[in-house]
Amino acid sequence: MCELFHKFMMGLRNFVKDYFLGFWDYETPKVMVVQNKTLGVIYRGVQFLVITYFIWYVFINTVEYVRPSEGGDVISTILRREVTYDQKQGTCAEHFMVANANCTRDSDCVLGEVDFDGHGRRTGRCVHYYNHTFKTCEIQTWCPIERYAVVREPALVEAINFTEMRRFLNKCHYDKETNPYCPNFRLGYIAAQAREDFSELCKTGGVIGVFINWNCNLDLDYSYCQPTYSFRRLDLRKDQASSGYYYRFAKYYRREGVESRTLIKAYGIRLDVIVHGHAGKFSPIPTIISTVTAMTSVGICTIICDWIMLTFIDKNEVYSDRKFDEVIKEPTVPKAPELGFINSYGSNHSDLSDGVQL
């Protein structure tokens, strides 16, 4: 047991000694030219990839200030209203265009049934449709129902000249050709730029995106940093029944002790303002850092090719013997220069390309 412990301590002592002495060794690269086409192609190929990456992604595409696309700025304008006045909680006839709403007797109406296209829960009774002779199923809801009693107000066509103001500036209006830097927009101009008919928007409503793009070179005067605007319809129009933009809200009140409400369905234009921008300015410090990083990264080509040469290429043991030398003390005999050429023609050098000199 004591002998094993002694051997362990001696081994540990030698390891610490070698590590300590080796820590103070100095390593310097040794120049060796290897004429191997495969290795040369790999070396130049990796160099090309590294240099291309830094030229394209680091030097050309570097942007100091970036602001991604963002929303949150929404402006809505009501163009038309449909109003149902004086609704109260109770029972009344379902609209006749709702599926299975028409009936002749109570058995045609299922108690508690709810149609998603209807207005309320069915009571199981078949009643006259308001002042008409035909009958529909009775429902429990706000009465009278909207589709029967709605009052459609005329569209606010004068809104075509309404102005949506982004800043409190002079009384200017944006125009792509004559006044491109004014942030005040007429609704009619926005609709025209989005290729939409304003009168049709008054009927159905719509969502239009206002895209503001900033692309600035901060090396120039700040007066050259100006936004560009574009406009596009955002809501889908494949389904005409649900296309457009509208929303409902109600005004509640009590009349003669009974809770009542006025239901308003508003059609309008919703403007979604979406801002995107980026700007750049030359700075010597990031340029120097990027240049040094690029020059340093080129050294990875040598590491990769040395690993391939010493691991996979034929005669790797010969390459290893020529590449690594250990100098313990100054030689007494003059040595040839360290720069050697390894080729397939010399008789005075070791041939490391096509065979090993015997």
GUDRENNU-724567 format. One record per residue: residue in one letter; chain; x, y, z of N, C-alpha, C in turn. Coordinates in steps of 0.1 Angstrom, whole numbers. Example, Ala and Ser with C-alpha at 12.3 -4.5 7.8 and 13.67 -1.06 7.14 Angstrom:
<rec A,A,<132,-57,78>,<123,-45,78>,<132,-33,78>>
<rec S,A,<128,-22,71>,<137,-11,71>,<129,0,79>>
end
This chain:
<rec M,A,<8,-12,0>,<0,0,0>,<9,13,0>>
<rec C,A,<19,12,8>,<28,24,9>,<36,26,-4>>
<rec E,A,<39,14,-11>,<46,15,-24>,<37,22,-35>>
<rec L,A,<24,18,-35>,<15,24,-45>,<13,39,-42>>
<rec F,A,<12,42,-30>,<11,57,-26>,<24,64,-30>>
<rec H,A,<35,58,-28>,<48,64,-32>,<48,67,-47>>
<rec K,A,<45,56,-55>,<44,58,-70>,<35,69,-74>>
<rec F,A,<23,69,-67>,<13,79,-71>,<19,93,-68>>
<rec M,A,<25,95,-57>,<30,108,-54>,<42,112,-63>>
<rec M,A,<50,102,-67>,<61,105,-76>,<56,109,-90>>
<rec G,A,<45,102,-94>,<39,105,-107>,<33,119,-107>>
<rec L,A,<26,122,-95>,<20,135,-94>,<30,146,-94>>
<rec R,A,<42,143,-87>,<52,153,-87>,<58,156,-100>>
<rec N,A,<61,145,-108>,<66,147,-122>,<56,154,-131>>
<rec F,A,<43,151,-129>,<33,158,-137>,<33,173,-134>>
<rec V,A,<33,176,-121>,<33,191,-117>,<46,197,-122>>
<rec K,A,<57,190,-121>,<70,196,-126>,<70,199,-141>>
<rec D,A,<65,189,-148>,<65,190,-163>,<56,202,-167>>
<rec Y,A,<44,202,-160>,<34,212,-164>,<40,226,-160>>
<rec F,A,<46,227,-149>,<52,240,-145>,<63,245,-154>>
<rec L,A,<72,236,-158>,<83,239,-167>,<77,242,-181>>
<rec G,A,<67,234,-185>,<62,236,-198>,<54,249,-200>>
<rec F,A,<49,254,-188>,<41,266,-188>,<49,278,-193>>
<rec W,A,<62,277,-191>,<71,289,-194>,<77,287,-208>>
<rec D,A,<73,277,-215>,<78,275,-229>,<72,285,-239>>
<rec Y,A,<80,288,-249>,<75,297,-259>,<73,290,-272>>
<rec E,A,<61,292,-278>,<58,285,-291>,<58,295,-302>>
<rec T,A,<64,292,-313>,<64,301,-325>,<61,293,-337>>
<rec P,A,<53,299,-346>,<49,291,-358>,<61,288,-367>>
<rec K,A,<60,276,-373>,<71,272,-382>,<65,272,-396>>
<rec V,A,<72,279,-406>,<67,280,-419>,<71,267,-427>>
<rec M,A,<61,261,-433>,<63,249,-441>,<53,249,-453>>
<rec V,A,<59,248,-465>,<51,249,-477>,<48,235,-481>>
<rec V,A,<35,231,-482>,<31,218,-486>,<24,219,-500>>
<rec Q,A,<30,213,-510>,<24,214,-523>,<14,202,-525>>
<rec N,A,<2,204,-520>,<-9,194,-521>,<-21,202,-526>>
<rec K,A,<-26,198,-538>,<-37,205,-544>,<-50,204,-536>>
<rec T,A,<-52,192,-530>,<-65,191,-522>,<-65,200,-510>>
<rec L,A,<-53,200,-503>,<-52,209,-491>,<-53,223,-495>>
<rec G,A,<-47,227,-507>,<-47,240,-511>,<-61,245,-515>>
<rec V,A,<-69,237,-521>,<-82,240,-525>,<-91,243,-512>>
<rec I,A,<-89,234,-502>,<-96,235,-490>,<-93,248,-483>>
<rec Y,A,<-80,251,-483>,<-75,263,-476>,<-80,276,-482>>
<rec R,A,<-79,277,-496>,<-84,289,-502>,<-100,290,-502>>
<rec G,A,<-106,278,-502>,<-121,278,-501>,<-126,284,-488>>
<rec V,A,<-119,279,-477>,<-123,284,-463>,<-120,299,-462>>
<rec Q,A,<-109,303,-467>,<-105,317,-467>,<-116,326,-474>>
<rec F,A,<-120,321,-486>,<-130,328,-494>,<-143,329,-486>>
<rec L,A,<-147,319,-479>,<-160,319,-472>,<-159,329,-460>>
<rec V,A,<-148,329,-453>,<-146,338,-441>,<-146,352,-446>>
<rec I,A,<-138,355,-456>,<-137,369,-461>,<-151,374,-467>>
<rec T,A,<-158,365,-474>,<-171,369,-480>,<-181,372,-468>>
<rec Y,A,<-180,364,-458>,<-190,366,-447>,<-187,380,-441>>
<rec F,A,<-175,383,-438>,<-172,396,-431>,<-175,408,-441>>
<rec I,A,<-172,407,-454>,<-174,418,-463>,<-189,420,-464>>
<rec W,A,<-197,409,-465>,<-212,411,-468>,<-220,414,-455>>
<rec Y,A,<-218,406,-445>,<-227,406,-433>,<-221,416,-422>>
<rec V,A,<-209,418,-422>,<-203,427,-411>,<-201,441,-416>>
<rec F,A,<-195,443,-428>,<-191,456,-433>,<-203,463,-440>>
<rec I,A,<-209,455,-449>,<-220,461,-458>,<-233,462,-450>>
<rec N,A,<-237,452,-444>,<-250,451,-438>,<-251,456,-423>>
<rec T,A,<-240,462,-419>,<-241,467,-405>,<-249,479,-404>>
<rec V,A,<-259,479,-395>,<-268,490,-392>,<-268,494,-377>>
<rec E,A,<-265,506,-374>,<-264,509,-360>,<-277,511,-353>>
<rec Y,A,<-287,516,-360>,<-300,519,-354>,<-310,512,-362>>
<rec V,A,<-318,503,-355>,<-328,495,-362>,<-341,496,-353>>
<rec R,A,<-352,499,-360>,<-365,499,-354>,<-374,489,-361>>
<rec P,A,<-378,478,-355>,<-386,468,-362>,<-400,473,-365>>
<rec S,A,<-407,466,-373>,<-421,469,-376>,<-429,468,-363>>
<rec E,A,<-438,478,-361>,<-446,478,-349>,<-459,484,-352>>
<rec G,A,<-469,480,-345>,<-483,486,-346>,<-487,492,-333>>
<rec G,A,<-500,493,-331>,<-505,499,-319>,<-511,513,-321>>
<rec D,A,<-508,519,-332>,<-514,532,-334>,<-525,531,-344>>
<rec V,A,<-537,531,-339>,<-549,528,-346>,<-559,540,-346>>
<rec I,A,<-564,544,-357>,<-573,555,-359>,<-586,550,-365>>
<rec S,A,<-597,553,-359>,<-610,548,-365>,<-619,560,-367>>
<rec T,A,<-626,560,-378>,<-636,570,-382>,<-649,564,-386>>
<rec I,A,<-660,568,-380>,<-673,562,-383>,<-679,570,-395>>
<rec L,A,<-683,562,-405>,<-688,567,-418>,<-703,565,-419>>
<rec R,A,<-708,555,-413>,<-723,552,-414>,<-727,544,-402>>
<rec R,A,<-740,546,-398>,<-746,539,-386>,<-759,533,-389>>
<rec E,A,<-761,521,-382>,<-774,515,-382>,<-779,514,-368>>
<rec V,A,<-790,520,-365>,<-795,522,-351>,<-808,514,-349>>
<rec T,A,<-808,507,-338>,<-820,500,-333>,<-824,507,-320>>
<rec Y,A,<-835,514,-320>,<-839,523,-309>,<-848,515,-299>>
<rec D,A,<-847,518,-286>,<-856,514,-276>,<-859,499,-275>>
<rec Q,A,<-848,492,-274>,<-849,477,-272>,<-851,474,-257>>
<rec K,A,<-859,464,-254>,<-861,459,-240>,<-860,444,-240>>
<rec Q,A,<-856,439,-228>,<-856,425,-226>,<-870,419,-226>>
<rec G,A,<-872,408,-234>,<-885,402,-235>,<-885,391,-245>>
<rec T,A,<-897,388,-250>,<-899,378,-261>,<-905,384,-273>>
<rec C,A,<-901,380,-285>,<-906,385,-297>,<-903,375,-308>>
<rec A,A,<-907,377,-320>,<-906,368,-331>,<-892,368,-337>>
<rec E,A,<-886,357,-340>,<-873,356,-347>,<-875,361,-362>>
<rec H,A,<-863,365,-367>,<-864,370,-381>,<-867,358,-390>>
<rec F,A,<-874,361,-401>,<-879,350,-410>,<-868,344,-418>>
<rec M,A,<-856,351,-420>,<-845,346,-428>,<-836,337,-420>>
<rec V,A,<-838,335,-407>,<-830,326,-400>,<-834,312,-402>>
<rec A,A,<-825,303,-403>,<-828,289,-407>,<-838,283,-397>>
<rec N,A,<-848,276,-402>,<-859,269,-394>,<-866,278,-385>>
<rec A,A,<-867,291,-388>,<-874,300,-379>,<-889,301,-383>>
<rec N,A,<-892,298,-396>,<-906,299,-400>,<-914,287,-394>>
<rec C,A,<-926,289,-390>,<-934,278,-384>,<-949,280,-386>>
<rec T,A,<-957,270,-384>,<-971,270,-384>,<-978,267,-371>>
<rec R,A,<-970,259,-363>,<-975,255,-350>,<-964,254,-340>>
<rec D,A,<-967,253,-327>,<-957,253,-317>,<-947,242,-318>>
<rec S,A,<-952,230,-323>,<-943,219,-324>,<-932,221,-334>>
<rec D,A,<-933,231,-342>,<-922,234,-352>,<-910,241,-345>>
<rec C,A,<-912,245,-333>,<-902,253,-326>,<-897,245,-314>>
<rec V,A,<-884,243,-313>,<-878,235,-302>,<-874,244,-291>>
<rec L,A,<-879,241,-279>,<-877,248,-267>,<-862,248,-263>>
<rec G,A,<-857,260,-261>,<-843,261,-257>,<-832,261,-268>>
<rec E,A,<-837,259,-281>,<-827,259,-292>,<-822,273,-295>>
<rec V,A,<-809,273,-298>,<-802,286,-301>,<-796,284,-315>>
<rec D,A,<-799,293,-324>,<-793,293,-337>,<-782,304,-337>>
<rec F,A,<-770,301,-342>,<-759,310,-341>,<-761,322,-351>>
<rec D,A,<-770,320,-361>,<-773,331,-370>,<-785,339,-365>>
<rec G,A,<-791,334,-354>,<-803,341,-349>,<-800,351,-339>>
<rec H,A,<-811,355,-331>,<-810,366,-322>,<-812,362,-307>>
<rec G,A,<-816,349,-305>,<-818,346,-291>,<-822,331,-289>>
<rec R,A,<-826,327,-277>,<-830,314,-274>,<-845,312,-276>>
<rec R,A,<-849,301,-283>,<-863,299,-286>,<-871,294,-274>>
<rec T,A,<-883,299,-274>,<-892,296,-262>,<-901,284,-265>>
<rec G,A,<-902,279,-277>,<-910,268,-281>,<-924,272,-286>>
<rec R,A,<-926,285,-287>,<-939,290,-292>,<-938,295,-307>>
<rec C,A,<-949,294,-314>,<-949,299,-328>,<-959,311,-328>>
<rec V,A,<-953,323,-331>,<-961,335,-330>,<-961,343,-343>>
<rec H,A,<-970,352,-345>,<-970,361,-357>,<-957,369,-357>>
<rec Y,A,<-952,371,-369>,<-940,379,-372>,<-945,394,-372>>
<rec Y,A,<-945,400,-360>,<-948,414,-357>,<-962,417,-364>>
<rec N,A,<-963,425,-374>,<-976,429,-380>,<-979,422,-392>>
<rec H,A,<-972,410,-395>,<-974,402,-407>,<-983,391,-403>>
<rec T,A,<-988,384,-414>,<-997,373,-412>,<-990,360,-410>>
<rec F,A,<-977,358,-415>,<-970,346,-413>,<-964,345,-399>>
<rec K,A,<-959,334,-395>,<-954,331,-382>,<-940,327,-382>>
<rec T,A,<-933,330,-371>,<-919,325,-369>,<-918,321,-354>>
<rec C,A,<-908,314,-351>,<-906,309,-337>,<-903,321,-328>>
<rec E,A,<-908,321,-316>,<-906,331,-306>,<-893,329,-299>>
<rec I,A,<-885,340,-296>,<-872,339,-289>,<-872,349,-278>>
<rec Q,A,<-863,346,-268>,<-861,355,-257>,<-848,363,-259>>
<rec T,A,<-850,376,-260>,<-838,385,-264>,<-842,399,-262>>
<rec W,A,<-834,409,-267>,<-837,423,-267>,<-847,425,-279>>
<rec C,A,<-858,430,-276>,<-869,432,-286>,<-872,447,-287>>
<rec P,A,<-875,451,-300>,<-876,443,-312>,<-862,439,-317>>
<rec I,A,<-861,429,-325>,<-848,424,-329>,<-842,434,-339>>
<rec E,A,<-829,434,-340>,<-822,444,-348>,<-825,443,-363>>
<rec R,A,<-826,431,-369>,<-828,430,-383>,<-842,435,-387>>
<rec Y,A,<-851,436,-378>,<-865,440,-381>,<-866,455,-379>>
<rec A,A,<-861,460,-368>,<-864,474,-364>,<-852,484,-367>>
<rec V,A,<-841,479,-373>,<-830,488,-375>,<-833,500,-384>>
<rec V,A,<-827,511,-381>,<-829,523,-389>,<-815,526,-395>>
<rec R,A,<-814,526,-409>,<-801,528,-415>,<-799,543,-419>>
<rec E,A,<-790,549,-413>,<-787,563,-415>,<-779,565,-428>>
<rec P,A,<-780,576,-435>,<-772,578,-447>,<-757,579,-443>>
<rec A,A,<-749,576,-453>,<-734,576,-451>,<-729,590,-450>>
<rec L,A,<-719,592,-443>,<-713,605,-441>,<-703,607,-453>>
<rec V,A,<-708,611,-464>,<-699,612,-476>,<-690,624,-475>>
<rec E,A,<-693,634,-467>,<-684,645,-465>,<-671,641,-458>>
<rec A,A,<-670,629,-453>,<-658,625,-446>,<-647,622,-456>>
<rec I,A,<-650,623,-469>,<-639,621,-479>,<-628,632,-477>>
<rec N,A,<-632,643,-472>,<-623,654,-470>,<-618,656,-456>>
<rec F,A,<-622,646,-447>,<-617,647,-433>,<-602,645,-433>>
<rec T,A,<-595,651,-423>,<-581,650,-422>,<-577,642,-410>>
<rec E,A,<-569,632,-412>,<-563,625,-400>,<-549,631,-398>>
<rec M,A,<-547,638,-386>,<-535,645,-383>,<-526,637,-375>>
<rec R,A,<-513,636,-379>,<-503,629,-372>,<-495,639,-363>>
<rec R,A,<-494,652,-367>,<-487,662,-359>,<-495,675,-360>>
<rec F,A,<-493,684,-351>,<-499,697,-351>,<-490,706,-359>>
<rec L,A,<-491,706,-372>,<-483,714,-381>,<-492,724,-388>>
<rec N,A,<-486,730,-398>,<-494,739,-407>,<-505,731,-414>>
<rec K,A,<-514,739,-419>,<-526,732,-426>,<-522,727,-439>>
<rec C,A,<-514,716,-439>,<-510,710,-452>,<-517,697,-453>>
<rec H,A,<-516,691,-465>,<-522,678,-467>,<-511,670,-475>>
<rec Y,A,<-510,657,-471>,<-500,648,-477>,<-503,646,-492>>
<rec D,A,<-493,647,-500>,<-494,643,-514>,<-481,638,-519>>
<rec K,A,<-481,626,-525>,<-468,619,-528>,<-459,627,-537>>
<rec E,A,<-465,635,-546>,<-457,643,-555>,<-455,657,-550>>
<rec T,A,<-465,664,-546>,<-464,678,-543>,<-460,681,-528>>
<rec N,A,<-464,673,-519>,<-461,675,-505>,<-459,662,-497>>
<rec P,A,<-447,656,-500>,<-445,642,-495>,<-441,641,-480>>
<rec Y,A,<-438,653,-474>,<-434,652,-460>,<-444,658,-450>>
<rec C,A,<-456,660,-455>,<-467,665,-446>,<-474,653,-440>>
<rec P,A,<-475,652,-427>,<-481,640,-420>,<-496,640,-418>>
<rec N,A,<-503,649,-425>,<-517,650,-425>,<-524,644,-437>>
<rec F,A,<-533,635,-435>,<-539,627,-446>,<-554,630,-447>>
<rec R,A,<-558,632,-460>,<-573,632,-462>,<-577,617,-464>>
<rec L,A,<-589,614,-459>,<-594,600,-460>,<-596,596,-474>>
<rec G,A,<-601,606,-482>,<-603,603,-496>,<-590,599,-503>>
<rec Y,A,<-579,606,-500>,<-566,604,-506>,<-561,590,-502>>
<rec I,A,<-563,587,-489>,<-558,573,-484>,<-566,562,-491>>
<rec A,A,<-579,564,-493>,<-586,553,-500>,<-582,552,-514>>
<rec A,A,<-579,563,-521>,<-575,563,-535>,<-561,556,-536>>
<rec Q,A,<-552,559,-527>,<-539,553,-528>,<-539,538,-525>>
<rec A,A,<-549,534,-517>,<-551,520,-514>,<-560,513,-525>>
<rec R,A,<-563,521,-536>,<-571,516,-547>,<-585,511,-543>>
<rec E,A,<-591,519,-534>,<-604,516,-529>,<-614,527,-533>>
<rec D,A,<-627,523,-535>,<-637,533,-537>,<-643,538,-524>>
<rec F,A,<-642,551,-521>,<-646,557,-508>,<-661,555,-506>>
<rec S,A,<-669,556,-516>,<-683,554,-514>,<-686,540,-510>>
<rec E,A,<-679,530,-515>,<-681,516,-511>,<-676,514,-497>>
<rec L,A,<-665,521,-493>,<-661,519,-479>,<-671,525,-470>>
<rec C,A,<-678,535,-474>,<-689,541,-465>,<-700,531,-463>>
<rec K,A,<-702,521,-472>,<-712,511,-470>,<-708,500,-461>>
<rec T,A,<-696,495,-464>,<-691,483,-457>,<-680,485,-447>>
<rec G,A,<-674,497,-448>,<-662,499,-439>,<-650,491,-444>>
<rec G,A,<-639,493,-438>,<-626,487,-442>,<-615,490,-433>>
<rec V,A,<-604,482,-434>,<-592,484,-426>,<-581,487,-436>>
<rec I,A,<-574,498,-435>,<-564,502,-444>,<-551,504,-436>>
<rec G,A,<-540,499,-441>,<-527,500,-434>,<-520,512,-439>>
<rec V,A,<-515,520,-430>,<-506,532,-434>,<-492,528,-430>>
<rec F,A,<-484,525,-440>,<-470,521,-437>,<-460,532,-438>>
<rec I,A,<-453,535,-427>,<-443,546,-427>,<-430,540,-426>>
<rec N,A,<-421,542,-436>,<-408,536,-437>,<-397,547,-436>>
<rec W,A,<-388,545,-426>,<-377,554,-424>,<-364,547,-429>>
<rec N,A,<-357,553,-438>,<-344,547,-443>,<-334,559,-444>>
<rec C,A,<-326,560,-433>,<-318,572,-432>,<-303,569,-431>>
<rec N,A,<-295,578,-438>,<-281,578,-438>,<-277,589,-429>>
<rec L,A,<-273,586,-417>,<-270,597,-407>,<-257,604,-409>>
<rec D,A,<-249,600,-420>,<-237,607,-423>,<-241,620,-431>>
<rec L,A,<-253,620,-436>,<-258,632,-444>,<-265,641,-434>>
<rec D,A,<-269,652,-439>,<-277,662,-431>,<-290,655,-427>>
<rec Y,A,<-295,659,-415>,<-308,653,-410>,<-320,657,-419>>
<rec S,A,<-319,667,-427>,<-330,671,-435>,<-332,660,-446>>
<rec Y,A,<-322,652,-449>,<-324,641,-458>,<-331,629,-452>>
<rec C,A,<-332,628,-439>,<-339,617,-433>,<-354,620,-432>>
<rec Q,A,<-361,615,-442>,<-375,618,-443>,<-383,605,-445>>
<rec P,A,<-395,603,-440>,<-402,590,-441>,<-409,590,-455>>
<rec T,A,<-412,577,-459>,<-420,575,-471>,<-433,567,-466>>
<rec Y,A,<-444,570,-473>,<-457,565,-469>,<-462,556,-480>>
<rec S,A,<-469,545,-476>,<-476,537,-486>,<-489,532,-479>>
<rec F,A,<-499,528,-487>,<-512,525,-482>,<-517,512,-488>>
<rec R,A,<-524,503,-480>,<-529,491,-485>,<-541,486,-477>>
<rec R,A,<-551,480,-484>,<-562,474,-477>,<-558,462,-470>>
<rec L,A,<-562,460,-457>,<-557,449,-449>,<-568,438,-447>>
<rec D,A,<-581,442,-446>,<-591,432,-443>,<-594,423,-456>>
<rec L,A,<-597,411,-453>,<-600,401,-464>,<-614,404,-470>>
<rec R,A,<-615,402,-483>,<-627,405,-489>,<-633,393,-497>>
<rec K,A,<-627,381,-494>,<-632,369,-501>,<-647,366,-497>>
<rec D,A,<-650,368,-485>,<-663,366,-480>,<-670,379,-478>>
<rec Q,A,<-678,383,-488>,<-684,396,-489>,<-694,398,-477>>
<rec A,A,<-699,387,-471>,<-709,389,-460>,<-702,394,-447>>
<rec S,A,<-689,390,-446>,<-682,394,-433>,<-670,403,-436>>
<rec S,A,<-669,408,-448>,<-658,417,-451>,<-661,431,-446>>
<rec G,A,<-652,440,-446>,<-654,454,-442>,<-650,455,-427>>
<rec Y,A,<-654,467,-422>,<-651,469,-408>,<-663,476,-401>>
<rec Y,A,<-667,470,-390>,<-678,475,-383>,<-678,470,-368>>
<rec Y,A,<-685,476,-360>,<-686,472,-346>,<-699,477,-340>>
<rec R,A,<-703,470,-329>,<-716,474,-323>,<-713,479,-309>>
<rec F,A,<-721,488,-305>,<-720,493,-291>,<-735,498,-287>>
<rec A,A,<-737,498,-275>,<-751,502,-270>,<-751,513,-259>>
<rec K,A,<-761,520,-259>,<-763,530,-249>,<-775,526,-240>>
<rec Y,A,<-773,523,-227>,<-783,517,-218>,<-789,529,-210>>
<rec Y,A,<-802,527,-207>,<-809,537,-199>,<-822,530,-193>>
<rec R,A,<-828,537,-184>,<-841,532,-178>,<-852,542,-182>>
<rec R,A,<-863,536,-187>,<-874,544,-190>,<-887,538,-183>>
<rec E,A,<-893,546,-175>,<-904,541,-167>,<-901,529,-159>>
<rec G,A,<-889,528,-154>,<-885,517,-145>,<-881,505,-153>>
<rec V,A,<-880,505,-166>,<-877,494,-174>,<-863,496,-181>>
<rec E,A,<-854,486,-179>,<-841,488,-186>,<-842,487,-201>>
<rec S,A,<-837,497,-208>,<-838,498,-222>,<-824,501,-228>>
<rec R,A,<-823,500,-241>,<-810,503,-247>,<-813,507,-262>>
<rec T,A,<-803,515,-267>,<-802,518,-281>,<-790,511,-287>>
<rec L,A,<-792,502,-296>,<-780,495,-302>,<-776,502,-315>>
<rec I,A,<-763,504,-316>,<-757,511,-327>,<-747,502,-334>>
<rec K,A,<-748,500,-347>,<-739,492,-355>,<-732,503,-364>>
<rec A,A,<-719,505,-362>,<-711,515,-368>,<-702,509,-379>>
<rec Y,A,<-703,515,-391>,<-693,511,-402>,<-683,523,-403>>
<rec G,A,<-671,520,-406>,<-661,530,-407>,<-648,525,-413>>
<rec I,A,<-639,534,-413>,<-625,531,-417>,<-616,531,-405>>
<rec R,A,<-608,520,-404>,<-598,519,-394>,<-584,520,-400>>
<rec L,A,<-576,529,-396>,<-563,531,-401>,<-553,525,-391>>
<rec D,A,<-546,514,-396>,<-535,508,-388>,<-522,514,-392>>
<rec V,A,<-516,522,-384>,<-503,529,-387>,<-491,519,-383>>
<rec I,A,<-484,515,-392>,<-473,506,-390>,<-460,513,-394>>
<rec V,A,<-450,513,-385>,<-438,521,-387>,<-426,511,-387>>
<rec H,A,<-418,513,-397>,<-405,505,-398>,<-394,514,-403>>
<rec G,A,<-382,512,-397>,<-371,521,-401>,<-358,515,-397>>
<rec H,A,<-347,520,-404>,<-334,517,-400>,<-325,528,-404>>
<rec A,A,<-314,531,-397>,<-305,541,-400>,<-291,537,-396>>
<rec G,A,<-281,542,-404>,<-267,539,-401>,<-258,551,-402>>
<rec K,A,<-247,550,-395>,<-237,561,-395>,<-223,555,-394>>
<rec F,A,<-214,560,-402>,<-200,555,-401>,<-194,558,-388>>
<rec S,A,<-187,549,-382>,<-180,551,-369>,<-167,543,-370>>
<rec P,A,<-155,549,-367>,<-142,542,-369>,<-140,531,-359>>
<rec I,A,<-145,532,-347>,<-143,522,-337>,<-149,508,-341>>
<rec P,A,<-162,508,-344>,<-168,495,-349>,<-161,490,-362>>
<rec T,A,<-156,499,-370>,<-149,495,-383>,<-136,488,-379>>
<rec I,A,<-129,494,-370>,<-116,488,-366>,<-118,474,-359>>
<rec I,A,<-128,474,-350>,<-131,461,-344>,<-135,450,-354>>
<rec S,A,<-143,454,-364>,<-147,444,-374>,<-135,440,-382>>
<rec T,A,<-126,449,-386>,<-115,446,-394>,<-106,436,-386>>
<rec V,A,<-103,439,-374>,<-94,430,-366>,<-100,417,-364>>
<rec T,A,<-113,416,-362>,<-120,404,-360>,<-119,395,-373>>
<rec A,A,<-121,402,-385>,<-120,395,-398>,<-106,390,-400>>
<rec M,A,<-96,398,-397>,<-82,393,-399>,<-79,381,-390>>
<rec T,A,<-84,382,-377>,<-82,371,-368>,<-89,358,-372>>
<rec S,A,<-101,360,-377>,<-109,348,-381>,<-103,341,-393>>
<rec V,A,<-95,348,-401>,<-88,341,-413>,<-79,330,-407>>
<rec G,A,<-74,332,-395>,<-65,322,-390>,<-71,309,-387>>
<rec I,A,<-84,308,-387>,<-91,295,-385>,<-89,286,-397>>
<rec C,A,<-86,293,-409>,<-83,285,-421>,<-70,276,-419>>
<rec T,A,<-60,282,-413>,<-48,274,-410>,<-50,263,-400>>
<rec I,A,<-58,266,-390>,<-61,255,-380>,<-69,243,-386>>
<rec I,A,<-79,246,-395>,<-86,236,-401>,<-77,228,-411>>
<rec C,A,<-69,234,-419>,<-61,227,-428>,<-50,219,-421>>
<rec D,A,<-44,225,-410>,<-34,217,-403>,<-40,204,-397>>
<rec W,A,<-53,205,-392>,<-60,193,-387>,<-62,183,-398>>
<rec I,A,<-66,188,-409>,<-68,178,-421>,<-55,172,-425>>
<rec M,A,<-45,180,-426>,<-32,175,-430>,<-26,165,-420>>
<rec L,A,<-27,167,-407>,<-22,158,-397>,<-31,146,-394>>
<rec T,A,<-43,146,-400>,<-52,135,-396>,<-56,127,-408>>
<rec F,A,<-59,132,-419>,<-65,125,-430>,<-56,123,-442>>
<rec I,A,<-47,132,-445>,<-39,131,-457>,<-28,121,-455>>
<rec D,A,<-25,114,-467>,<-14,105,-466>,<-1,111,-462>>
<rec K,A,<8,103,-456>,<21,108,-451>,<19,118,-439>>
<rec N,A,<8,117,-432>,<6,126,-421>,<16,125,-410>>
<rec E,A,<22,114,-408>,<33,112,-398>,<45,120,-403>>
<rec V,A,<48,120,-415>,<59,127,-420>,<57,142,-419>>
<rec Y,A,<45,147,-422>,<41,161,-420>,<43,165,-405>>
<rec S,A,<39,156,-396>,<40,159,-382>,<54,160,-378>>
<rec D,A,<63,152,-383>,<77,152,-379>,<84,165,-384>>
<rec R,A,<80,170,-396>,<85,182,-401>,<79,195,-395>>
<rec K,A,<67,194,-390>,<60,206,-385>,<64,209,-371>>
<rec F,A,<66,199,-363>,<69,202,-348>,<83,199,-345>>
<rec D,A,<90,208,-340>,<104,207,-335>,<104,212,-321>>
<rec E,A,<113,206,-313>,<115,210,-299>,<129,214,-297>>
<rec V,A,<132,227,-294>,<145,232,-292>,<148,234,-277>>
<rec I,A,<157,226,-272>,<160,226,-258>,<171,236,-255>>
<rec K,A,<181,236,-263>,<192,245,-261>,<197,250,-275>>
<rec E,A,<205,260,-275>,<210,265,-288>,<218,255,-295>>
<rec P,A,<216,253,-308>,<224,243,-315>,<238,248,-317>>
<rec T,A,<248,238,-317>,<262,242,-320>,<265,242,-334>>
<rec V,A,<257,235,-342>,<259,234,-357>,<249,243,-364>>
<rec P,A,<254,252,-373>,<244,260,-380>,<234,252,-387>>
<rec K,A,<222,257,-387>,<211,250,-393>,<206,258,-405>>
<rec A,A,<200,250,-414>,<194,257,-426>,<183,265,-422>>
<rec P,A,<179,275,-431>,<167,283,-427>,<155,275,-425>>
<rec E,A,<146,279,-417>,<134,272,-413>,<124,271,-425>>
<rec L,A,<125,280,-434>,<115,280,-445>,<120,270,-455>>
<rec G,A,<112,259,-456>,<115,248,-466>,<103,246,-475>>
<rec F,A,<107,242,-487>,<96,239,-497>,<95,224,-499>>
<rec I,A,<83,219,-498>,<81,205,-500>,<74,203,-513>>
<rec N,A,<81,197,-523>,<76,195,-536>,<79,181,-541>>
<rec S,A,<76,179,-553>,<78,166,-559>,<90,165,-568>>
<rec Y,A,<98,176,-568>,<110,176,-578>,<123,176,-571>>
<rec G,A,<125,182,-559>,<138,184,-553>,<144,171,-549>>
<rec S,A,<157,170,-551>,<164,158,-545>,<171,161,-532>>
<rec N,A,<171,174,-529>,<177,178,-516>,<167,180,-505>>
<rec H,A,<154,178,-508>,<144,179,-498>,<136,166,-497>>
<rec S,A,<129,165,-486>,<120,153,-484>,<108,155,-493>>
<rec D,A,<105,145,-501>,<93,146,-510>,<81,142,-502>>
<rec L,A,<72,152,-498>,<61,149,-490>,<48,150,-499>>
<rec S,A,<49,150,-512>,<37,151,-520>,<34,138,-527>>
<rec D,A,<44,132,-533>,<41,119,-540>,<48,107,-533>>
<rec G,A,<56,109,-524>,<62,97,-517>,<72,102,-507>>
<rec V,A,<77,93,-499>,<86,96,-488>,<100,92,-493>>
<rec Q,A,<110,101,-492>,<124,98,-496>,<129,87,-488>>
<rec L,A,<135,77,-495>,<140,66,-488>,<155,68,-485>>
end
